[in-house]
């Protein structure tokens, strides 16, 4: 009878030890879970901030591209205007040279 009683006590002690270990494991897992939840929340907040920053950057990029296009058009117009003015200057120079040549002819006669 004593052997049965000792076996029952050993089984009970074994069960108690297993339950204690299970409680420790569960406690550790809950702690880890809490830490992981905090890390996840921080990562989600960082992701949200990065997305917001990306959207702002994309908006600025679009604005800069628009401005760049407008500036390129303006540069093109100004380049054409410069070429036109150079052509007019060349014509004026040629006319003045002809007039000076005619004045030289009048002076020589």
BELRADA-V519333 format. One record per backbone hydrogen bond with DSSP energy under -1.0 kcal/mol. NH is the residue of the N-H (numbers start at 1). CO is the residue of the C=O. If there is no record, write none. Layout:
nh/co
NH/CO
NH/CO
This chain:
nh/co
5/1
6/2
7/3
8/4
9/5
10/6
11/7
12/8
13/9
14/10
15/11
16/12
17/13
18/14
19/15
20/16
21/17
22/18
23/19
24/20
25/21
26/22
27/23
28/24
29/25
30/26
31/27
32/28
33/29
34/30
35/31
36/32
37/33
38/34
39/35
40/36
41/37
42/38
43/39
44/40
45/41
46/42
47/43
48/44
49/45
50/46
51/47
52/48
53/49
54/50
55/51
56/52
57/53
58/54
59/55
60/56
61/57
62/58
63/59
64/60
65/61
66/62
67/63
68/64
69/65
70/66
71/67
72/68
73/69
74/70
75/71
76/72
77/73
78/74
79/75
80/76
81/77
82/78
83/79
84/80
85/81
86/82
87/83
88/84
89/85
90/86
91/87
92/88
93/89
94/90
95/91
96/92
97/93
98/94
99/95
100/96
101/97
102/98
103/99
104/100
105/101
106/102
107/103
108/104
109/105
